[in-house]
Amino acid sequence: MLLLFGLSEAVLWWVTDANVWLLAGLFGLAALLTAGLVRRWSRQTLAGLIQANDQLAAARQGHTDYTITLNDEGLFSQLNNQLYHYVRETAALRSDLQRDRDQLTQAITDIAHQLRTPIAAIGNLSELLTAANAATTQAALIRQNDRLAQLVAQLILLARVDTHTLSQQKEAVTADALLKASLNPLLPLISDKQLQVAWHVPAGLTLKVNPALFREAVINVLKNASEHAPAGSTLTVTAAATPMGPTIAITNQGPAIAPQDLPHLFERFYRGVHSDPNNIGIGLAIAAGIAQASDGHLAAANTAAGVTFTFSLYT
């Protein structure tokens, strides 16, 4: 108690008329410093908010540049980084949506163009149908109907490839059996062109794929290789086991693929310089999509022997 009483007396003694002004001055200086700090903080906060608003405004105009000078320490730097990531992701989504819309527009145009030909042919044949030409017209109508049915089936399969809805059920099957099953539907074409088939497929090589789907991919590649092979030439089918997985190579002795065609060979509805006028242009795109869905890859290359298509399965 005595200590507290003495301290109070000392404070009262110090707070005299002369010292009151000093104390007031100290309080005033502290107030000025506080006001200055608050003003500086407010200006920095306002500047940060203006920068964030400018960045969002630039993003609305399609500008996604990253301003490195804004990357400082503190919350506004974190906000700037988050806005940058948001802007880049938004720009990527916008680009993907535009690409998908362009692809859909192009696909609808291409499908309409492909369907127009057989539909028009069927209409013309129907108009020209008479009792005298009934037999030949019926055969032509059947051919056009078969082509139309094949086109619709291929387009449905292409849609499944594009939407990644192909069956993922895999089972073990020998390469020899699957490749022979793929070759059988093409024997009339091979016979008409008098092609020789060189078979280099080990009997014990096993593939783990969806047999029905992968057979469709191989048929499309074999059909393409057979159509572009010169009459009387050799079609070579090779399968092998590698450290990465089994490979299947199909080689014809046809003309080399044009350099400008190679990068686009597996694009849907693409037709190269050597394409047949009746070629739809989706067979190789379907084959590549099925190969990818089978955890594999399809490639094409000009080789010394001719043109080689190679399936590589990473299983």
Backbone as numpy.savetxt, mean C-alpha at the origin, in Angstrom:
# Nx Ny Nz CAx CAy CAz Cx Cy Cz
9.15 33.51 76.78 8.31 34.71 76.78 9.18 35.96 76.78
10.18 35.95 77.56 11.07 37.11 77.61 11.76 37.33 76.28
12.13 36.19 75.59 12.79 36.30 74.29 11.86 36.90 73.25
10.61 36.46 73.22 9.64 37.00 72.27 9.36 38.46 72.55
9.26 38.81 73.84 8.98 40.21 74.21 10.12 41.12 73.78
11.32 40.59 73.91 12.49 41.39 73.51 12.55 41.56 72.00
12.25 40.52 71.24 12.25 40.61 69.78 11.21 41.61 69.29
10.03 41.59 69.86 8.98 42.54 69.50 9.41 43.96 69.77
10.08 44.19 70.90 10.57 45.53 71.23 11.60 46.00 70.22
12.44 45.05 69.73 13.48 45.41 68.76 12.86 45.79 67.43
11.84 45.06 66.99 11.16 45.39 65.74 10.50 46.75 65.83
9.82 47.02 66.93 9.16 48.32 67.11 10.17 49.45 67.15
11.31 49.18 67.72 12.36 50.22 67.76 12.89 50.50 66.36
13.01 49.43 65.48 13.57 49.61 64.14 12.60 50.35 63.22
11.26 50.05 63.39 10.26 50.69 62.55 9.99 52.09 63.08
10.90 52.98 62.76 10.76 54.39 63.12 10.34 55.16 61.88
10.18 56.43 61.99 9.78 57.24 60.85 10.78 57.15 59.71
12.08 57.04 60.08 13.10 57.00 59.03 13.08 55.67 58.28
12.81 54.61 59.03 12.86 53.29 58.42 11.57 52.90 57.69
10.47 53.60 57.98 9.21 53.29 57.31 9.34 53.50 55.81
10.01 54.57 55.41 10.18 54.84 53.98 11.05 53.78 53.30
12.05 53.31 54.04 12.89 52.25 53.51 12.08 50.98 53.28
11.25 50.65 54.26 10.42 49.46 54.14 9.42 49.59 52.99
8.87 50.79 52.86 7.93 51.03 51.77 8.64 50.90 50.42
9.87 51.40 50.37 10.63 51.29 49.14 10.91 49.85 48.76
11.24 49.02 49.77 11.48 47.61 49.51 10.22 46.92 48.99
9.10 47.23 49.62 7.84 46.65 49.14 7.53 47.11 47.71
7.78 48.39 47.43 7.55 48.91 46.08 8.44 48.23 45.05
9.75 48.04 45.41 10.68 47.38 44.50 10.24 45.92 44.25
9.79 45.24 45.31 9.31 43.87 45.16 8.09 43.83 44.25
7.20 44.85 44.41 6.01 44.89 43.56 6.38 45.11 42.10
7.38 46.01 41.85 7.81 46.25 40.48 8.43 44.99 39.87
9.28 44.31 40.65 9.89 43.08 40.15 8.83 42.02 39.83
7.84 41.91 40.72 6.76 40.93 40.49 5.96 41.29 39.25
5.65 42.59 39.09 4.90 43.01 37.92 5.70 42.74 36.64
7.03 43.00 36.71 7.87 42.75 35.55 7.92 41.27 35.18
8.04 40.43 36.20 8.06 38.99 35.94 6.73 38.50 35.37
5.62 39.02 35.94 4.30 38.64 35.44 4.12 39.11 34.00
4.58 40.34 33.70 4.47 40.86 32.33 5.29 40.01 31.36
6.51 39.65 31.78 7.37 38.84 30.91 6.75 37.46 30.66
6.21 36.88 31.74 5.58 35.56 31.60 4.37 35.64 30.69
3.59 36.72 30.84 2.39 36.89 30.00 2.77 37.04 28.53
3.86 37.83 28.26 4.28 38.02 26.88 4.78 36.71 26.28
5.55 35.94 27.09 6.03 34.65 26.59 4.87 33.69 26.34
3.89 33.69 27.23 2.72 32.83 27.05 1.94 33.22 25.81
1.74 34.55 25.64 1.02 35.03 24.47 1.77 34.69 23.20
3.11 34.85 23.22 3.92 34.51 22.04 3.81 33.03 21.70
3.84 32.19 22.75 3.70 30.75 22.52 2.36 30.39 21.93
1.30 31.03 22.43 -0.03 30.76 21.90 -0.17 31.26 20.46
0.45 32.42 20.16 0.42 32.94 18.78 1.15 31.99 17.85
2.32 31.48 18.30 3.07 30.54 17.48 2.28 29.26 17.23
1.59 28.75 18.27 0.78 27.55 18.09 -0.37 27.81 17.12
-0.99 28.99 17.24 -2.08 29.34 16.33 -1.57 29.48 14.90
-0.38 30.10 14.74 0.20 30.23 13.39 0.52 28.86 12.79
1.00 27.95 13.63 1.33 26.61 13.13 0.08 25.88 12.67
-1.01 26.01 13.42 -2.27 25.38 13.02 -2.82 26.04 11.75
-2.68 27.37 11.66 -3.15 28.06 10.45 -2.35 27.62 9.23
-1.03 27.46 9.40 -0.20 26.98 8.29 -0.57 25.56 7.91
-0.91 24.74 8.91 -1.30 23.35 8.62 -2.57 23.30 7.79
-3.49 24.23 8.07 -4.73 24.27 7.27 -4.45 24.63 5.82
-3.34 25.32 5.58 -2.94 25.66 4.22 -2.08 24.59 3.57
-1.85 23.50 4.30 -1.08 22.40 3.74 0.41 22.47 4.00
0.86 23.38 4.86 2.28 23.50 5.18 2.59 22.65 6.42
3.54 21.74 6.29 3.87 20.84 7.41 5.33 20.98 7.82
5.94 22.12 7.53 7.35 22.31 7.89 7.51 22.41 9.40
8.65 21.92 9.86 8.95 21.95 11.29 9.89 23.12 11.57
9.46 24.07 12.40 10.26 25.24 12.74 11.16 24.88 13.93
12.43 24.66 13.66 13.34 24.18 14.69 13.55 25.22 15.78
13.37 26.52 15.43 13.59 27.57 16.44 12.55 27.52 17.56
11.42 26.86 17.29 10.39 26.74 18.33 10.68 25.58 19.29
11.68 24.78 18.95 11.97 23.60 19.76 12.89 23.98 20.90
12.32 24.54 21.95 13.07 24.97 23.13 12.61 24.13 24.30
12.98 24.53 25.49 12.54 23.80 26.67 11.21 24.35 27.15
10.51 23.54 27.91 9.27 24.00 28.50 8.04 23.41 27.85
6.89 23.82 28.39 5.62 23.26 27.95 5.28 23.65 26.52
5.64 24.89 26.11 5.31 25.30 24.76 6.14 24.56 23.73
7.35 24.19 24.08 8.14 23.35 23.19 7.48 21.99 23.02
6.98 21.41 24.11 6.27 20.14 24.01 4.99 20.30 23.18
4.30 21.43 23.37 3.09 21.68 22.59 3.44 21.79 21.10
4.54 22.48 20.79 4.97 22.61 19.40 5.28 21.26 18.79
5.96 20.40 19.53 6.28 19.05 19.03 5.01 18.23 18.80
4.08 18.32 19.75 2.83 17.58 19.60 2.03 18.08 18.40
2.01 19.40 18.21 1.31 19.95 17.06 1.97 19.50 15.75
3.30 19.45 15.75 4.02 19.01 14.56 3.64 17.58 14.20
3.64 16.69 15.21 3.26 15.30 14.95 1.81 15.21 14.48
0.94 16.01 15.10 -0.47 16.00 14.69 -0.61 16.46 13.25
0.10 17.53 12.89 0.02 18.06 11.53 0.53 17.05 10.52
1.67 16.39 10.82 2.21 15.41 9.89 1.28 14.21 9.73
0.70 13.73 10.84 -0.23 12.61 10.75 -1.47 13.00 9.95
-1.96 14.22 10.18 -3.13 14.69 9.44 -2.82 14.80 7.95
-1.63 15.31 7.63 -1.23 15.43 6.22 -1.12 14.05 5.58
-0.56 13.08 6.32 -0.44 11.73 5.78 -1.81 11.10 5.55
-2.73 11.31 6.49 -4.09 10.78 6.32 -4.78 11.43 5.13
-4.59 12.74 4.97 -5.18 13.44 3.83 -4.63 12.90 2.52
-3.33 12.65 2.50 -2.71 12.10 1.29 -3.23 10.70 0.99
-3.37 9.87 2.05 -3.88 8.51 1.85 -5.32 8.54 1.34
-6.14 9.43 1.90 -7.53 9.53 1.47 -7.61 9.97 0.01
-6.77 10.94 -0.37 -6.77 11.40 -1.76 -6.32 10.30 -2.70
-5.29 9.53 -2.28 -4.82 8.42 -3.11 -5.89 7.36 -3.27
-6.56 7.02 -2.15 -7.63 6.01 -2.22 -8.77 6.48 -3.12
-9.10 7.77 -3.03 -10.18 8.29 -3.87 -9.79 8.25 -5.34
-8.54 8.61 -5.62 -8.07 8.56 -7.01 -8.06 7.13 -7.53
-7.61 6.19 -6.67 -7.59 4.79 -7.09 -8.99 4.26 -7.32
-9.93 4.65 -6.46 -11.31 4.20 -6.63 -11.90 4.75 -7.92
-11.64 6.02 -8.19 -12.13 6.62 -9.44 -11.55 5.91 -10.65
-10.24 5.65 -10.60 -9.58 4.98 -11.71 -10.09 3.55 -11.86
-10.28 2.87 -10.71 -10.76 1.49 -10.76 -12.15 1.41 -11.36
-13.04 2.32 -10.97 -14.40 2.33 -11.52 -14.36 2.58 -13.03
-13.50 3.50 -13.45 -13.36 3.79 -14.88 -12.84 2.57 -15.64
-11.81 1.92 -15.08 -11.23 0.76 -15.75 -12.21 -0.41 -15.80
-12.92 -0.63 -14.70 -13.89 -1.74 -14.67 -15.01 -1.50 -15.69
-15.49 -0.25 -15.74 -16.54 0.07 -16.70 -16.03 -0.16 -18.13
-14.77 0.22 -18.37 -14.21 0.03 -19.71 -14.09 -1.46 -20.05
-13.64 -2.26 -19.06 -13.47 -3.69 -19.32 -14.81 -4.39 -19.53
-15.84 -3.97 -18.80 -17.15 -4.60 -18.93 -17.86 -4.17 -20.21
-17.53 -2.99 -20.70 -18.24 -2.46 -21.86 -18.04 -3.34 -23.10
-16.81 -3.85 -23.28 -16.51 -4.60 -24.49 -17.34 -5.89 -24.62
-17.32 -6.80 -23.63 -18.13 -8.01 -23.78 -19.62 -7.74 -23.79
-20.07 -6.74 -23.03 -21.50 -6.42 -23.03 -21.94 -5.91 -24.40
-21.10 -5.05 -25.00 -21.42 -4.55 -26.34 -21.40 -5.67 -27.36
-20.43 -6.58 -27.24 -20.36 -7.71 -28.17 -21.58 -8.60 -28.06
-22.02 -8.86 -26.84 -23.22 -9.69 -26.64 -24.45 -9.01 -27.24
-24.53 -7.68 -27.05 -25.66 -6.95 -27.63 -25.67 -7.00 -29.14
-24.49 -6.82 -29.75 -24.41 -6.87 -31.22 -24.75 -8.25 -31.76
-24.23 -9.28 -31.10 -24.51 -10.65 -31.55 -25.99 -10.97 -31.42
-26.61 -10.47 -30.37 -28.04 -10.73 -30.17 -28.87 -10.08 -31.28
-28.46 -8.87 -31.69 -29.19 -8.18 -32.75 -29.03 -8.88 -34.10
-27.86 -9.50 -34.31 -27.59 -10.15 -35.59 -28.04 -11.61 -35.63
-28.59 -12.09 -34.53 -28.99 -13.50 -34.44 -30.16 -13.79 -35.39
-29.96 -14.78 -36.23 -31.01 -15.24 -37.15 -31.01 -16.76 -37.15
-32.00 -17.33 -37.79 -32.06 -18.79 -37.86 -30.88 -19.35 -38.65
-30.41 -18.58 -39.62 -29.32 -19.08 -40.48 -27.98 -19.12 -39.74
-27.75 -18.13 -38.86 -26.45 -18.09 -38.16 -26.56 -18.45 -36.68
-27.63 -19.12 -36.33 -27.88 -19.42 -34.92 -26.73 -20.19 -34.28
-26.20 -21.18 -34.97 -25.15 -22.02 -34.38 -23.88 -21.22 -34.12
-23.41 -20.48 -35.12 -22.17 -19.71 -34.95 -22.36 -18.56 -33.97
-23.53 -17.91 -34.02 -23.80 -16.80 -33.10 -23.90 -17.30 -31.67
-24.51 -18.46 -31.49 -24.60 -19.03 -30.14 -23.21 -19.31 -29.59
-22.32 -19.86 -30.41 -20.96 -20.14 -29.96 -20.24 -18.85 -29.58
-20.43 -17.78 -30.39 -19.80 -16.50 -30.08 -20.37 -15.89 -28.80
-21.69 -16.04 -28.62 -22.32 -15.54 -27.39 -21.79 -16.27 -26.17
-21.60 -17.56 -26.28 -21.07 -18.35 -25.17 -19.65 -17.88 -24.83
-18.84 -17.62 -25.87 -17.47 -17.15 -25.63 -17.47 -15.80 -24.91
-18.32 -14.88 -25.36 -18.37 -13.57 -24.73 -18.92 -13.67 -23.30
-19.89 -14.57 -23.11 -20.43 -14.76 -21.76 -19.37 -15.34 -20.83
-18.59 -16.29 -21.35 -17.52 -16.87 -20.54 -16.48 -15.80 -20.20
-16.16 -14.95 -21.16 -15.19 -13.88 -20.90 -15.72 -12.92 -19.85
-17.01 -12.60 -19.94 -17.62 -11.70 -18.96 -17.61 -12.33 -17.57
-17.94 -13.61 -17.49 -17.94 -14.30 -16.20 -16.53 -14.35 -15.61
-15.55 -14.61 -16.47 -14.16 -14.65 -16.01 -13.72 -13.28 -15.52
-14.11 -12.24 -16.24 -13.76 -10.88 -15.84 -14.36 -10.53 -14.49
-15.62 -10.86 -14.27 -16.28 -10.57 -12.99 -15.61 -11.33 -11.85
-15.28 -12.61 -12.09 -14.59 -13.40 -11.07 -13.24 -12.79 -10.72
-12.50 -12.35 -11.76 -11.19 -11.73 -11.52 -11.33 -10.42 -10.77
-12.35 -9.63 -11.09 -12.55 -8.37 -10.40 -12.92 -8.58 -8.94
-13.72 -9.60 -8.67 -14.07 -9.92 -7.28 -12.82 -10.33 -6.52
-11.98 -11.16 -7.14 -10.74 -11.58 -6.49 -9.81 -10.39 -6.27
-9.76 -9.47 -7.25 -8.94 -8.27 -7.11 -9.44 -7.41 -5.96
-10.76 -7.31 -5.80 -11.32 -6.54 -4.69 -10.92 -7.16 -3.35
-10.90 -8.47 -3.27 -10.46 -9.15 -2.03 -8.98 -8.90 -1.77
-8.20 -8.82 -2.85 -6.77 -8.51 -2.68 -6.61 -7.09 -2.15
-7.34 -6.14 -2.74 -7.22 -4.73 -2.35 -7.69 -4.49 -0.92
-8.71 -5.22 -0.48 -9.26 -5.02 0.87 -8.65 -5.95 1.90
-7.65 -6.71 1.50 -6.93 -7.63 2.41 -7.89 -8.59 3.12
-8.84 -9.12 2.37 -9.81 -10.06 2.95 -9.62 -11.47 2.40
-8.44 -11.76 1.88 -8.16 -13.11 1.41 -8.03 -14.05 2.60
-8.42 -15.28 2.41 -8.33 -16.27 3.48 -6.88 -16.49 3.90
-6.66 -16.55 5.20 -5.32 -16.76 5.73 -5.09 -18.20 6.18
-6.04 -19.07 5.87 -5.88 -20.47 6.25 -4.85 -21.14 5.36
-3.80 -21.64 5.99 -2.71 -22.26 5.24 -2.61 -23.74 5.60
-2.11 -24.49 4.66 -1.85 -25.90 4.90 -0.66 -26.34 4.08
-0.04 -27.40 4.50 1.14 -27.90 3.79 0.71 -28.63 2.52
1.37 -28.31 1.42 1.09 -28.95 0.14 2.41 -29.04 -0.61
2.59 -30.12 -1.35 3.84 -30.26 -2.10 3.84 -29.31 -3.29
4.99 -28.73 -3.56 5.11 -27.82 -4.70 4.79 -28.52 -6.01
5.19 -29.79 -6.13 4.95 -30.54 -7.36 3.46 -30.66 -7.64
2.68 -31.02 -6.62 1.24 -31.19 -6.81 0.56 -29.87 -7.11
0.93 -28.81 -6.39 0.28 -27.51 -6.60 0.61 -26.95 -7.98
1.85 -27.06 -8.40 2.24 -26.52 -9.70 1.60 -27.31 -10.85
1.50 -28.62 -10.69 0.85 -29.42 -11.74 -0.64 -29.09 -11.81
-1.27 -28.88 -10.66 -2.68 -28.49 -10.66 -2.87 -27.12 -11.31
-1.88 -26.24 -11.16 -1.96 -24.92 -11.78 -1.72 -25.00 -13.29
-0.93 -25.97 -13.71 -0.60 -26.09 -15.14 -1.74 -26.72 -15.94
-2.52 -27.59 -15.32 -3.55 -28.35 -16.04 -4.53 -27.47 -16.83
-5.07 -26.36 -16.26 -6.03 -25.56 -17.04 -5.41 -24.90 -18.28
-4.08 -24.80 -18.30 -3.40 -24.12 -19.40 -2.87 -25.08 -20.45
-3.10 -26.40 -20.30 -2.58 -27.37 -21.26 -3.09 -27.14 -22.68
-4.37 -26.75 -22.88 -4.80 -26.45 -24.27 -4.00 -25.31 -24.89
-3.74 -24.25 -24.13 -2.95 -23.13 -24.64 -1.53 -23.57 -24.94
-0.94 -24.34 -24.02 0.43 -24.83 -24.22 0.50 -25.74 -25.44
-0.52 -26.57 -25.63 -0.55 -27.47 -26.78 -0.71 -26.71 -28.09
-1.60 -25.69 -28.10 -1.81 -24.92 -29.31 -0.53 -24.21 -29.76
0.28 -23.76 -28.80 1.51 -23.05 -29.14 2.70 -24.01 -29.25
2.43 -25.30 -29.02 3.49 -26.33 -29.12 4.67 -25.99 -28.20
4.35 -25.61 -26.96 5.39 -25.28 -26.00 5.90 -26.55 -25.32
7.19 -26.57 -25.03 7.79 -27.63 -24.23 7.89 -27.14 -22.78
7.61 -28.03 -21.84 7.68 -27.65 -20.43 8.85 -28.38 -19.79
9.82 -27.59 -19.31 10.96 -28.15 -18.58 10.62 -28.09 -17.09
10.56 -29.26 -16.46 10.06 -29.37 -15.07 11.24 -29.64 -14.13
11.51 -28.69 -13.22 12.60 -28.86 -12.25 12.04 -28.59 -10.85
11.19 -29.50 -10.41 10.51 -29.33 -9.12 10.79 -30.55 -8.25
11.49 -30.40 -7.14 11.78 -31.54 -6.26 10.49 -32.15 -5.71
10.44 -33.45 -5.67 9.21 -34.13 -5.23 8.90 -33.86 -3.76
9.93 -33.65 -2.95 9.68 -33.51 -1.51 9.54 -32.08 -1.03
9.59 -31.09 -1.93 9.52 -29.69 -1.50 8.08 -29.36 -1.09
7.93 -28.80 0.12 6.60 -28.50 0.67 6.41 -26.99 0.80
5.21 -26.55 0.46 4.81 -25.14 0.62 3.73 -25.05 1.68
3.74 -23.96 2.45 2.68 -23.73 3.42 1.89 -22.51 2.97
0.81 -22.77 2.24 0.01 -21.70 1.64 -1.46 -22.10 1.68
-2.30 -21.17 1.25 -3.69 -21.51 0.98 -3.71 -22.08 -0.43
-3.89 -23.40 -0.61 -3.71 -24.01 -1.93 -4.57 -23.41 -3.03
-5.84 -23.16 -2.74 -6.75 -22.64 -3.78 -6.33 -21.25 -4.23
-6.00 -20.37 -3.26 -5.61 -19.01 -3.62 -4.27 -18.99 -4.34
-3.29 -19.72 -3.79 -1.96 -19.68 -4.39 -1.99 -20.30 -5.78
-2.85 -21.28 -5.99 -2.99 -21.86 -7.32 -3.48 -20.80 -8.31
-4.40 -19.93 -7.88 -4.86 -18.84 -8.74 -3.70 -17.93 -9.14
-2.83 -17.63 -8.18 -1.67 -16.77 -8.47 -0.75 -17.43 -9.48
-0.47 -18.72 -9.29 0.44 -19.43 -10.20 -0.18 -19.55 -11.59
-1.48 -19.80 -11.65 -2.16 -19.90 -12.95 -2.02 -18.59 -13.72
-2.22 -17.46 -13.04 -2.11 -16.17 -13.70 -0.71 -15.94 -14.26
0.31 -16.32 -13.49 1.68 -16.13 -13.95 1.99 -17.09 -15.09
1.59 -18.35 -14.96 1.81 -19.33 -16.03 1.09 -18.92 -17.31
-0.10 -18.39 -17.18 -0.87 -17.94 -18.35 -0.13 -16.79 -19.04
0.35 -15.84 -18.25 1.08 -14.72 -18.82 2.35 -15.18 -19.51
3.08 -16.09 -18.86 4.33 -16.59 -19.44 4.06 -17.38 -20.72
2.97 -18.15 -20.74 2.65 -18.95 -21.92 2.21 -18.07 -23.09
1.40 -17.04 -22.79 0.91 -16.17 -23.85 2.04 -15.40 -24.53
3.09 -15.06 -23.76 4.19 -14.27 -24.32 5.36 -15.14 -24.78
5.20 -16.44 -24.70 6.26 -17.35 -25.16 6.12 -17.58 -26.66
7.22 -17.58 -27.41 7.14 -17.88 -28.84 6.67 -19.31 -29.08
5.97 -19.53 -30.16 5.50 -20.88 -30.50 6.70 -21.82 -30.63
6.57 -23.01 -30.05 7.62 -24.01 -30.13 8.77 -23.81 -29.17
8.67 -22.81 -28.28 9.75 -22.55 -27.32 9.54 -23.37 -26.05
10.38 -23.14 -25.07 10.34 -23.91 -23.82 9.90 -23.04 -22.65
8.99 -23.57 -21.86 8.54 -22.94 -20.63 9.18 -23.72 -19.47
9.94 -23.03 -18.64 10.68 -23.70 -17.56 10.06 -23.38 -16.21
9.77 -24.43 -15.45 9.21 -24.29 -14.11 10.22 -24.87 -13.12
10.67 -24.04 -12.18 11.70 -24.45 -11.23 11.25 -24.13 -9.82
11.48 -25.04 -8.90 11.21 -24.80 -7.49 12.43 -25.22 -6.69
12.70 -24.52 -5.60 13.88 -24.82 -4.80 13.66 -24.35 -3.37
14.38 -24.98 -2.46 14.37 -24.57 -1.06 15.58 -23.67 -0.81
15.36 -22.54 -0.14 16.44 -21.62 0.19 16.41 -21.36 1.69
17.48 -20.76 2.25 17.47 -20.46 3.69 16.32 -19.55 4.12
15.84 -18.71 3.19 14.74 -17.80 3.52 13.37 -18.45 3.34
13.31 -19.54 2.57 12.05 -20.20 2.29 12.03 -20.69 0.86
10.98 -21.41 0.46 10.91 -21.96 -0.91 10.70 -20.87 -1.96
11.22 -21.11 -3.15 11.01 -20.20 -4.29 10.48 -20.99 -5.47
9.70 -20.33 -6.30 9.16 -20.92 -7.53 9.47 -19.94 -8.65
10.15 -20.41 -9.69 10.51 -19.56 -10.83 9.87 -20.10 -12.09
9.25 -19.22 -12.85 8.62 -19.57 -14.12 9.26 -18.71 -15.20
9.90 -19.36 -16.18 10.67 -18.65 -17.21 10.18 -19.01 -18.60
9.96 -18.00 -19.42 9.67 -18.25 -20.83 10.80 -17.68 -21.68
10.78 -17.97 -22.95 11.81 -17.51 -23.87 11.29 -16.40 -24.76
10.36 -15.65 -24.21 9.75 -14.56 -24.96 10.59 -13.31 -24.94
10.09 -12.24 -25.58 10.83 -10.97 -25.62 10.96 -10.36 -24.22
12.04 -9.61 -24.04 12.28 -8.97 -22.74 11.18 -7.95 -22.43
10.90 -7.81 -21.16 9.93 -6.80 -20.73 10.56 -5.42 -20.91
9.81 -4.50 -21.50 10.32 -3.15 -21.74 10.70 -2.49 -20.41
11.83 -1.79 -20.36 12.27 -1.15 -19.10 11.20 -0.26 -18.47
10.42 0.44 -19.31 9.39 1.32 -18.76 8.21 0.55 -18.17
8.10 -0.75 -18.54 6.99 -1.56 -18.03 7.33 -2.25 -16.71
8.59 -2.54 -16.47 8.98 -3.32 -15.29 8.48 -2.73 -13.96
8.61 -1.41 -13.72 8.15 -0.88 -12.42 6.64 -0.95 -12.23
5.88 -1.10 -13.32 4.42 -1.06 -13.24 3.77 -2.41 -13.54
4.56 -3.44 -13.64 4.07 -4.72 -14.14 2.96 -5.30 -13.26
3.02 -5.05 -11.94 2.05 -5.65 -11.02 0.97 -4.66 -10.61
0.87 -3.55 -11.33 -0.21 -2.60 -11.06 -1.47 -3.06 -11.78
-2.60 -2.91 -11.13 -3.85 -3.37 -11.73 -4.21 -2.53 -12.95
-4.72 -3.21 -13.96 -5.15 -2.63 -15.23 -3.99 -2.05 -16.05
-2.76 -2.37 -15.64 -1.63 -1.88 -16.43 -1.39 -2.81 -17.61
-1.18 -2.24 -18.76 -0.94 -3.02 -19.97 0.35 -2.53 -20.60
1.32 -3.43 -20.74 2.61 -3.06 -21.30 2.59 -3.00 -22.82
3.77 -2.71 -23.36 3.87 -2.52 -24.82 3.63 -3.83 -25.57
3.86 -4.98 -24.91 3.67 -6.27 -25.58 2.33 -6.93 -25.22
1.45 -6.19 -24.55 0.19 -6.78 -24.09 -0.74 -7.08 -25.25
-1.49 -8.16 -25.09 -2.51 -8.52 -26.07 -3.68 -7.53 -25.96
-4.31 -7.16 -27.06 -5.44 -6.21 -27.00 -6.57 -6.69 -26.10
-6.73 -8.01 -25.97 -7.80 -8.54 -25.12 -7.37 -8.74 -23.68
-6.14 -8.37 -23.36 -5.65 -8.55 -22.00 -6.36 -7.60 -21.05
-6.84 -8.13 -19.94 -7.56 -7.31 -18.97 -6.59 -6.45 -18.16
-5.44 -7.01 -17.82 -4.44 -6.24 -17.09 -4.54 -6.34 -15.58
-5.15 -7.42 -15.07 -5.24 -7.56 -13.62 -4.67 -8.88 -13.11
-4.30 -9.79 -14.04 -3.82 -11.11 -13.62 -2.57 -11.04 -12.77
-1.58 -10.26 -13.19 -0.33 -10.16 -12.42 -0.54 -9.38 -11.12
-1.45 -8.40 -11.14 -1.76 -7.67 -9.90 -2.36 -8.61 -8.87
-3.26 -9.49 -9.30 -3.86 -10.47 -8.40 -2.78 -11.43 -7.88
-1.91 -11.91 -8.77 -0.86 -12.83 -8.36 0.05 -12.20 -7.32
0.42 -10.94 -7.52 1.29 -10.25 -6.56 0.59 -10.06 -5.22
-0.71 -9.74 -5.27 -1.46 -9.57 -4.02 -1.59 -10.87 -3.24
-1.83 -11.97 -3.95 -1.93 -13.28 -3.28 -0.58 -13.68 -2.71
0.50 -13.41 -3.45 1.84 -13.71 -2.93 2.12 -12.95 -1.64
1.74 -11.69 -1.60 1.94 -10.89 -0.40 1.10 -11.41 0.75
-0.16 -11.78 0.46 -1.03 -12.33 1.50 -0.52 -13.68 2.00
0.31 -14.35 1.20 0.89 -15.64 1.60 2.24 -15.48 2.28
2.52 -14.26 2.76 3.82 -13.95 3.39 4.95 -14.19 2.40
4.75 -13.69 1.19 5.75 -13.86 0.16 5.86 -12.65 -0.73
6.48 -12.85 -1.88 6.75 -11.74 -2.80 6.83 -12.30 -4.21
6.35 -11.54 -5.17 6.43 -11.91 -6.58 7.25 -10.85 -7.31
8.25 -11.30 -8.05 9.12 -10.38 -8.79 9.24 -10.85 -10.22
9.59 -9.92 -11.11 9.81 -10.24 -12.52 11.13 -9.63 -12.94
11.84 -10.34 -13.82 13.14 -9.85 -14.27 13.45 -10.39 -15.65
14.16 -9.60 -16.42 14.71 -10.07 -17.70 16.01 -10.82 -17.42
16.09 -12.06 -17.87 17.27 -12.87 -17.64 17.85 -13.35 -18.98
18.99 -14.02 -18.88 19.62 -14.54 -20.10 18.72 -15.57 -20.78
17.93 -16.31 -19.97 17.07 -17.34 -20.54 15.78 -16.77 -21.11
15.40 -15.57 -20.70 14.14 -14.98 -21.14 13.59 -14.07 -20.06
12.30 -14.23 -19.77 11.63 -13.46 -18.71 11.30 -14.43 -17.59
11.70 -14.08 -16.36 11.49 -14.96 -15.22 10.63 -14.29 -14.17
9.56 -14.99 -13.76 8.74 -14.58 -12.62 9.10 -15.47 -11.45
9.36 -14.87 -10.30 9.80 -15.63 -9.14 8.92 -15.38 -7.94
8.31 -16.45 -7.40 7.61 -16.38 -6.13 8.60 -16.71 -5.02
8.70 -15.85 -4.02 9.54 -16.12 -2.86 8.63 -16.17 -1.63
8.63 -17.29 -0.93 7.79 -17.46 0.26 8.70 -17.45 1.48
8.38 -16.58 2.44 9.21 -16.44 3.64 8.57 -17.19 4.79
8.58 -18.50 4.72 7.98 -19.33 5.75 8.98 -20.38 6.22
